[in-house]
Amino acid sequence: MTVELQISPQLRGRIADIARRSGLSETQVVADALENGHSLDWQETFLDKIAAGLEAADRGDFATREEIERVRKRYRAS
């Protein structure tokens, strides 16, 4: 089904930015909002958190050795 929407330039810009940052098409961004309830605010926050995590990892500030070992022990096969 094809649906045509009249949206503001500001909203169109937000959709385009989310699409660029996520690697999705603008159509996929809008479909995600409609089908899964992921508002544009939610999608922007999600992408911001991913970017912050990647930046922290690049700085080596992702997890301490102790935190990694704790997770390894927790999920290690017995």
Distance bins in CASP14 RR format, pairs under 12 A and 6 or more apart:
PFRMAT RR
TARGET T0000
AUTHOR 0000-0000-0000
RMODE 2
METHOD distances of the structure
MODEL  1
1 31 0 0 0 0 0 1 0 0 0 0 0
1 34 0 0 0 0 0 1 0 0 0 0 0
2 27 0 0 0 0 0 1 0 0 0 0 0
3 27 0 0 0 0 0 1 0 0 0 0 0
3 30 0 0 0 0 1 0 0 0 0 0 0
3 31 0 0 0 0 0 1 0 0 0 0 0
3 34 0 0 0 0 1 0 0 0 0 0 0
4 30 0 0 0 0 0 1 0 0 0 0 0
5 11 0 0 0 0 1 0 0 0 0 0 0
5 12 0 0 0 0 1 0 0 0 0 0 0
5 15 0 0 0 0 0 1 0 0 0 0 0
5 26 0 0 0 0 0 1 0 0 0 0 0
5 27 0 0 0 0 0 1 0 0 0 0 0
5 30 1 0 0 1 0 0 0 0 0 0 0
5 33 0 0 0 0 0 1 0 0 0 0 0
5 34 0 0 0 0 0 1 0 0 0 0 0
6 12 0 0 0 0 0 1 0 0 0 0 0
7 13 0 0 0 0 1 0 0 0 0 0 0
7 14 0 0 0 0 1 0 0 0 0 0 0
7 15 1 0 0 1 0 0 0 0 0 0 0
7 16 0 0 0 0 0 1 0 0 0 0 0
7 26 0 0 0 0 0 1 0 0 0 0 0
7 29 0 0 0 0 0 1 0 0 0 0 0
7 30 0 0 0 0 1 0 0 0 0 0 0
7 33 0 0 0 0 0 1 0 0 0 0 0
7 40 0 0 0 0 0 1 0 0 0 0 0
8 14 0 0 0 0 1 0 0 0 0 0 0
8 15 0 0 0 0 0 1 0 0 0 0 0
9 15 0 0 0 0 0 1 0 0 0 0 0
9 16 0 0 0 0 0 1 0 0 0 0 0
10 16 0 0 0 0 0 1 0 0 0 0 0
10 17 0 0 0 0 0 1 0 0 0 0 0
10 40 0 0 0 0 0 1 0 0 0 0 0
11 17 0 0 0 0 0 1 0 0 0 0 0
11 18 0 0 0 0 0 1 0 0 0 0 0
11 26 0 0 0 0 0 1 0 0 0 0 0
11 29 0 0 0 0 0 1 0 0 0 0 0
11 30 0 0 0 0 1 0 0 0 0 0 0
11 33 0 0 0 0 0 1 0 0 0 0 0
11 39 0 0 0 0 0 1 0 0 0 0 0
11 40 1 0 0 1 0 0 0 0 0 0 0
11 41 0 0 0 0 0 1 0 0 0 0 0
12 18 0 0 0 0 0 1 0 0 0 0 0
12 19 0 0 0 0 0 1 0 0 0 0 0
12 26 0 0 0 0 1 0 0 0 0 0 0
12 29 0 0 0 0 0 1 0 0 0 0 0
12 30 0 0 0 0 0 1 0 0 0 0 0
12 40 0 0 0 0 0 1 0 0 0 0 0
13 19 0 0 0 0 1 0 0 0 0 0 0
13 20 0 0 0 0 1 0 0 0 0 0 0
13 21 0 0 0 0 0 1 0 0 0 0 0
13 26 0 0 0 0 1 0 0 0 0 0 0
13 29 0 0 0 0 0 1 0 0 0 0 0
13 40 0 0 0 0 1 0 0 0 0 0 0
13 44 0 0 0 0 0 1 0 0 0 0 0
14 20 0 0 0 0 0 1 0 0 0 0 0
14 21 0 0 0 0 0 1 0 0 0 0 0
14 26 0 0 0 0 0 1 0 0 0 0 0
14 29 0 0 0 0 1 0 0 0 0 0 0
14 30 0 0 0 0 0 1 0 0 0 0 0
14 33 0 0 0 0 0 1 0 0 0 0 0
14 39 0 0 0 0 0 1 0 0 0 0 0
14 40 1 0 1 0 0 0 0 0 0 0 0
14 41 0 0 0 0 1 0 0 0 0 0 0
14 42 0 0 0 0 0 1 0 0 0 0 0
14 43 0 0 0 0 1 0 0 0 0 0 0
14 44 1 0 0 1 0 0 0 0 0 0 0
14 47 0 0 0 0 0 1 0 0 0 0 0
15 21 0 0 0 0 0 1 0 0 0 0 0
15 22 0 0 0 0 0 1 0 0 0 0 0
15 24 0 0 0 0 1 0 0 0 0 0 0
15 25 0 0 0 0 1 0 0 0 0 0 0
15 26 1 0 1 0 0 0 0 0 0 0 0
15 27 0 0 0 0 1 0 0 0 0 0 0
15 28 0 0 0 0 0 1 0 0 0 0 0
15 29 1 0 1 0 0 0 0 0 0 0 0
15 30 1 0 0 1 0 0 0 0 0 0 0
15 31 0 0 0 0 0 1 0 0 0 0 0
15 32 0 0 0 0 0 1 0 0 0 0 0
15 33 0 0 0 0 1 0 0 0 0 0 0
15 34 0 0 0 0 0 1 0 0 0 0 0
15 39 0 0 0 0 0 1 0 0 0 0 0
15 40 1 0 0 1 0 0 0 0 0 0 0
15 43 0 0 0 0 1 0 0 0 0 0 0
15 44 0 0 0 0 0 1 0 0 0 0 0
16 22 0 0 0 0 0 1 0 0 0 0 0
16 23 0 0 0 0 0 1 0 0 0 0 0
16 24 0 0 0 0 0 1 0 0 0 0 0
16 25 0 0 0 0 0 1 0 0 0 0 0
16 26 1 0 0 1 0 0 0 0 0 0 0
16 27 0 0 0 0 0 1 0 0 0 0 0
16 29 0 0 0 0 1 0 0 0 0 0 0
16 30 0 0 0 0 0 1 0 0 0 0 0
16 40 0 0 0 0 0 1 0 0 0 0 0
17 23 0 0 0 0 0 1 0 0 0 0 0
17 24 0 0 0 0 0 1 0 0 0 0 0
17 26 0 0 0 0 1 0 0 0 0 0 0
17 29 0 0 0 0 1 0 0 0 0 0 0
17 40 0 0 0 0 1 0 0 0 0 0 0
17 43 0 0 0 0 1 0 0 0 0 0 0
17 44 1 0 0 1 0 0 0 0 0 0 0
17 47 0 0 0 0 1 0 0 0 0 0 0
17 48 0 0 0 0 0 1 0 0 0 0 0
18 24 1 0 0 1 0 0 0 0 0 0 0
18 25 0 0 0 0 0 1 0 0 0 0 0
18 26 0 0 0 0 1 0 0 0 0 0 0
18 27 0 0 0 0 0 1 0 0 0 0 0
18 28 0 0 0 0 1 0 0 0 0 0 0
18 29 1 0 1 0 0 0 0 0 0 0 0
18 30 0 0 0 0 1 0 0 0 0 0 0
18 32 0 0 0 0 1 0 0 0 0 0 0
18 33 0 0 0 0 1 0 0 0 0 0 0
18 38 0 0 0 0 1 0 0 0 0 0 0
18 39 0 0 0 0 0 1 0 0 0 0 0
18 40 1 0 0 1 0 0 0 0 0 0 0
18 41 0 0 0 0 0 1 0 0 0 0 0
18 42 0 0 0 0 0 1 0 0 0 0 0
18 43 1 0 1 0 0 0 0 0 0 0 0
18 44 1 0 0 1 0 0 0 0 0 0 0
18 45 0 0 0 0 0 1 0 0 0 0 0
18 46 0 0 0 0 1 0 0 0 0 0 0
18 47 1 0 0 1 0 0 0 0 0 0 0
18 48 0 0 0 0 0 1 0 0 0 0 0
19 25 1 0 1 0 0 0 0 0 0 0 0
19 26 1 0 1 0 0 0 0 0 0 0 0
19 27 0 0 0 0 1 0 0 0 0 0 0
19 28 1 0 0 1 0 0 0 0 0 0 0
19 29 1 0 1 0 0 0 0 0 0 0 0
19 30 0 0 0 0 1 0 0 0 0 0 0
19 31 0 0 0 0 0 1 0 0 0 0 0
19 32 0 0 0 0 0 1 0 0 0 0 0
19 33 0 0 0 0 0 1 0 0 0 0 0
19 40 0 0 0 0 0 1 0 0 0 0 0
19 43 0 0 0 0 1 0 0 0 0 0 0
19 44 0 0 0 0 0 1 0 0 0 0 0
19 47 0 0 0 0 0 1 0 0 0 0 0
20 26 0 0 0 0 1 0 0 0 0 0 0
20 29 0 0 0 0 1 0 0 0 0 0 0
20 44 0 0 0 0 0 1 0 0 0 0 0
20 47 0 0 0 0 1 0 0 0 0 0 0
21 29 0 0 0 0 1 0 0 0 0 0 0
21 40 0 0 0 0 0 1 0 0 0 0 0
21 43 0 0 0 0 1 0 0 0 0 0 0
21 44 0 0 0 0 1 0 0 0 0 0 0
21 45 0 0 0 0 0 1 0 0 0 0 0
21 46 0 0 0 0 1 0 0 0 0 0 0
21 47 1 0 1 0 0 0 0 0 0 0 0
21 48 0 0 0 0 1 0 0 0 0 0 0
21 49 0 0 0 0 0 1 0 0 0 0 0
21 50 0 0 0 0 1 0 0 0 0 0 0
21 51 1 0 0 1 0 0 0 0 0 0 0
21 54 0 0 0 0 0 1 0 0 0 0 0
22 28 0 0 0 0 1 0 0 0 0 0 0
22 29 1 0 0 1 0 0 0 0 0 0 0
22 32 0 0 0 0 1 0 0 0 0 0 0
22 38 0 0 0 0 0 1 0 0 0 0 0
22 40 0 0 0 0 0 1 0 0 0 0 0
22 43 1 0 0 1 0 0 0 0 0 0 0
22 44 0 0 0 0 1 0 0 0 0 0 0
22 46 0 0 0 0 1 0 0 0 0 0 0
22 47 1 0 0 1 0 0 0 0 0 0 0
22 48 0 0 0 0 0 1 0 0 0 0 0
22 50 0 0 0 0 1 0 0 0 0 0 0
22 51 0 0 0 0 0 1 0 0 0 0 0
23 29 0 0 0 0 1 0 0 0 0 0 0
23 32 0 0 0 0 0 1 0 0 0 0 0
23 43 0 0 0 0 0 1 0 0 0 0 0
23 47 0 0 0 0 0 1 0 0 0 0 0
23 50 0 0 0 0 0 1 0 0 0 0 0
24 30 0 0 0 0 1 0 0 0 0 0 0
24 31 0 0 0 0 1 0 0 0 0 0 0
24 32 1 0 0 1 0 0 0 0 0 0 0
24 33 0 0 0 0 0 1 0 0 0 0 0
24 38 0 0 0 0 0 1 0 0 0 0 0
24 43 0 0 0 0 1 0 0 0 0 0 0
24 46 0 0 0 0 0 1 0 0 0 0 0
24 47 0 0 0 0 0 1 0 0 0 0 0
25 31 0 0 0 0 1 0 0 0 0 0 0
25 32 0 0 0 0 0 1 0 0 0 0 0
26 32 0 0 0 0 0 1 0 0 0 0 0
26 33 0 0 0 0 0 1 0 0 0 0 0
26 40 0 0 0 0 0 1 0 0 0 0 0
26 43 0 0 0 0 0 1 0 0 0 0 0
27 33 0 0 0 0 0 1 0 0 0 0 0
27 34 0 0 0 0 0 1 0 0 0 0 0
27 35 0 0 0 0 0 1 0 0 0 0 0
28 34 0 0 0 0 0 1 0 0 0 0 0
28 35 0 0 0 0 1 0 0 0 0 0 0
28 36 0 0 0 0 0 1 0 0 0 0 0
28 38 0 0 0 0 0 1 0 0 0 0 0
28 43 0 0 0 0 0 1 0 0 0 0 0
29 35 0 0 0 0 0 1 0 0 0 0 0
29 36 0 0 0 0 0 1 0 0 0 0 0
29 37 0 0 0 0 0 1 0 0 0 0 0
29 38 0 0 0 0 1 0 0 0 0 0 0
29 39 0 0 0 0 0 1 0 0 0 0 0
29 40 1 0 0 1 0 0 0 0 0 0 0
29 42 0 0 0 0 0 1 0 0 0 0 0
29 43 1 0 0 1 0 0 0 0 0 0 0
29 44 0 0 0 0 0 1 0 0 0 0 0
29 46 0 0 0 0 0 1 0 0 0 0 0
29 47 0 0 0 0 0 1 0 0 0 0 0
30 36 0 0 0 0 0 1 0 0 0 0 0
30 37 0 0 0 0 0 1 0 0 0 0 0
30 38 0 0 0 0 0 1 0 0 0 0 0
30 39 0 0 0 0 0 1 0 0 0 0 0
30 40 0 0 0 0 1 0 0 0 0 0 0
30 43 0 0 0 0 0 1 0 0 0 0 0
31 37 0 0 0 0 0 1 0 0 0 0 0
31 38 0 0 0 0 1 0 0 0 0 0 0
31 43 0 0 0 0 0 1 0 0 0 0 0
32 38 1 0 1 0 0 0 0 0 0 0 0
32 39 0 0 0 0 1 0 0 0 0 0 0
32 40 0 0 0 0 1 0 0 0 0 0 0
32 42 0 0 0 0 1 0 0 0 0 0 0
32 43 1 0 0 1 0 0 0 0 0 0 0
32 46 0 0 0 0 0 1 0 0 0 0 0
32 47 0 0 0 0 0 1 0 0 0 0 0
33 39 1 0 1 0 0 0 0 0 0 0 0
33 40 1 0 0 1 0 0 0 0 0 0 0
33 41 0 0 0 0 1 0 0 0 0 0 0
33 42 0 0 0 0 1 0 0 0 0 0 0
33 43 1 0 0 1 0 0 0 0 0 0 0
33 44 0 0 0 0 0 1 0 0 0 0 0
33 46 0 0 0 0 0 1 0 0 0 0 0
34 40 0 0 0 0 0 1 0 0 0 0 0
36 42 0 0 0 0 1 0 0 0 0 0 0
36 43 0 0 0 0 1 0 0 0 0 0 0
36 46 0 0 0 0 0 1 0 0 0 0 0
37 43 0 0 0 0 1 0 0 0 0 0 0
38 44 0 0 0 0 0 1 0 0 0 0 0
38 45 0 0 0 0 0 1 0 0 0 0 0
38 46 1 0 0 1 0 0 0 0 0 0 0
38 47 0 0 0 0 0 1 0 0 0 0 0
39 45 0 0 0 0 1 0 0 0 0 0 0
39 46 0 0 0 0 0 1 0 0 0 0 0
40 46 0 0 0 0 0 1 0 0 0 0 0
40 47 0 0 0 0 0 1 0 0 0 0 0
41 47 0 0 0 0 0 1 0 0 0 0 0
41 48 0 0 0 0 0 1 0 0 0 0 0
42 48 0 0 0 0 0 1 0 0 0 0 0
42 49 0 0 0 0 0 1 0 0 0 0 0
43 49 0 0 0 0 0 1 0 0 0 0 0
43 50 0 0 0 0 0 1 0 0 0 0 0
44 50 0 0 0 0 0 1 0 0 0 0 0
44 51 0 0 0 0 0 1 0 0 0 0 0
45 51 0 0 0 0 0 1 0 0 0 0 0
45 52 0 0 0 0 0 1 0 0 0 0 0
46 52 0 0 0 0 0 1 0 0 0 0 0
46 53 0 0 0 0 0 1 0 0 0 0 0
47 53 0 0 0 0 0 1 0 0 0 0 0
47 54 0 0 0 0 0 1 0 0 0 0 0
48 54 0 0 0 0 0 1 0 0 0 0 0
48 55 0 0 0 0 0 1 0 0 0 0 0
49 55 0 0 0 0 0 1 0 0 0 0 0
49 56 0 0 0 0 0 1 0 0 0 0 0
50 56 0 0 0 0 0 1 0 0 0 0 0
50 57 0 0 0 0 0 1 0 0 0 0 0
51 57 0 0 0 0 0 1 0 0 0 0 0
51 58 0 0 0 0 0 1 0 0 0 0 0
52 58 0 0 0 0 0 1 0 0 0 0 0
52 59 0 0 0 0 0 1 0 0 0 0 0
52 61 0 0 0 0 0 1 0 0 0 0 0
52 62 0 0 0 0 0 1 0 0 0 0 0
53 59 0 0 0 0 1 0 0 0 0 0 0
53 60 0 0 0 0 0 1 0 0 0 0 0
53 61 0 0 0 0 1 0 0 0 0 0 0
53 62 1 0 0 1 0 0 0 0 0 0 0
53 63 0 0 0 0 0 1 0 0 0 0 0
54 60 0 0 0 0 0 1 0 0 0 0 0
54 61 0 0 0 0 0 1 0 0 0 0 0
54 62 0 0 0 0 1 0 0 0 0 0 0
55 61 0 0 0 0 1 0 0 0 0 0 0
55 62 0 0 0 0 1 0 0 0 0 0 0
56 62 1 0 1 0 0 0 0 0 0 0 0
56 63 0 0 0 0 1 0 0 0 0 0 0
57 63 0 0 0 0 1 0 0 0 0 0 0
60 68 0 0 0 0 0 1 0 0 0 0 0
61 67 0 0 0 0 0 1 0 0 0 0 0
62 68 0 0 0 0 1 0 0 0 0 0 0
62 71 0 0 0 0 0 1 0 0 0 0 0
63 69 0 0 0 0 1 0 0 0 0 0 0
63 70 0 0 0 0 1 0 0 0 0 0 0
63 71 1 0 0 1 0 0 0 0 0 0 0
63 72 0 0 0 0 0 1 0 0 0 0 0
64 70 0 0 0 0 1 0 0 0 0 0 0
64 71 0 0 0 0 0 1 0 0 0 0 0
65 71 0 0 0 0 0 1 0 0 0 0 0
65 72 0 0 0 0 0 1 0 0 0 0 0
66 72 0 0 0 0 0 1 0 0 0 0 0
66 73 0 0 0 0 0 1 0 0 0 0 0
67 73 0 0 0 0 0 1 0 0 0 0 0
67 74 0 0 0 0 0 1 0 0 0 0 0
68 74 0 0 0 0 0 1 0 0 0 0 0
68 75 0 0 0 0 0 1 0 0 0 0 0
69 75 0 0 0 0 0 1 0 0 0 0 0
69 76 0 0 0 0 0 1 0 0 0 0 0
70 76 0 0 0 0 0 1 0 0 0 0 0
END
